[in-house]
Amino acid sequence: MAKFVISNSPPLKGSVKVCGSKNAVLPVLAAGILSEGTCVIREAPNLSDVQTMEKLLESIGVKIKTDEDSGVIELYAQDSLNWEASYDLVGKMRASFLIMGPLLARLGRVHVPLPGGCAIGTRPVDLHLKGFVALGAKIEQEHGYVRATAKRLHGARIYLDFPSVGATENIMMAAVLADGVTVLENCAVEPEIVDLANFLNSAGAEIRGAGTDTIRISGVKSLRETDHTVIPDRIEAGTFMVAAGVTGGDITVTNVVADHLKPLIAKLKEVNLVVSETENGLRVNGDNVHLKAADAKTLPYPGFPTDMQAQFMSLLTLAEGTSIVTETVFENRFMHVGELKRMGAEIKIESRSAVIEGVKNLTGAQVKATDLRAGAALALAALRAKGDTEIGDIYHIERGYCDLDKKLRSLGAKIVRVEDPKNQGDCEKNN
Ligand code: EPZ
């Protein structure tokens, strides 16, 4: 397996183009199952998670053509789809569970493995299943699989106990072909939900209210071909914006939607970074900035994104004073703390909060990526640390960042990706 070797780097300077959003393209690919025509998806990022989803879709009979260079994926979900998905593919990536709603809607039955837990939490799917039952499905669980059957799905009024992103997406997709109207309340309002609704509506669905906490879906007979460009990845953008702060550099991220980054922009300004909108993106200037401590509490959108918590913590380890980061979305998303402490960070975990005392310097160390965003956080810290850092298990990072080392090098970072002959273990399950 590969690792990153990162040395203390000069302030990163320059501009970097953000890829299409991982968390938008994965549900959109799954939604392709619902269409009886060919769906063209553009700006798809070249990520291992996308390849996993493509393999899963092909395993149930979806025809796929991918041009990785241009980021264009063509999907054709023929009529004779397989209603069963295999454990080895679904077990690799939790987002695979997003095929359940579309398969149930299209075929009236689906048999998929329950996604396991992962590094950041148990990741239950009870809200997804409650939604399917409300739409008229019969649910059976045994041997780690869930089977759902329904002669015809019908509209329902569903109130989500928690604004779960995945549950909102899965139930919305299941409701698109149901008889009648479904009203989904207390649902997630992330930009990726809006993008999925836009994709579905462009194929003939009738979804209103995506982006608000109440979505209304009027069932239609079928969906047709469409051509959709996914939104930019706000978390990749945020990661590079934080890199400007960690290294005291000056980075412009292009191909971004500033509106999707409001909570992060507010926090970066709070720690004294200069954030400005340019004609083609967002610029973060950390040159000669004395980083100031700040508190952050992760919340569903439009709160501070849990997917930026680890990266922002790397920045806070270098900010003068005491910062408190509270993780309210996942129950175990502080796996990066132990690794940051090995690099000299001063962090104490107290229940769901991490108390960070800023330090002058971090030092390089051998560390491991425990999950996607924790790995990114370690890469950021390593850029500033004195000495060299080796980050193992970077397959976690490569699930969600395309060409992270190449993009960082283009900004002046001293980072190389090397095959690690010693560490040839299998990739563990992804989260
Ligand atoms: C999506 O995961 C994202 N993944 C995650 O990004 C992101 O962190 C998360 O939303 C929150 O924004 C994709 O979109 C592929 P949730 P998802 O359902 O849908 C609980 C990354 O780094 N919950 O909103 O799985 C759950 O346990 C990844 O790119 C239930 O209790 O997130 C968690 O505590 C990591 N029952 C909370 O809700 C359910 O049925 C949020 O989960 C579903 C969820």
Residues whose N, C-alpha, C, O or C-beta is under 5 A from the ligand:
A	BS01	EPZ	N23 L26 A95 R123 P124 V125 D126 L127 H128 F162 P163 S164 V165 G166 A167 T306 D307 V329 F330 L372 R373
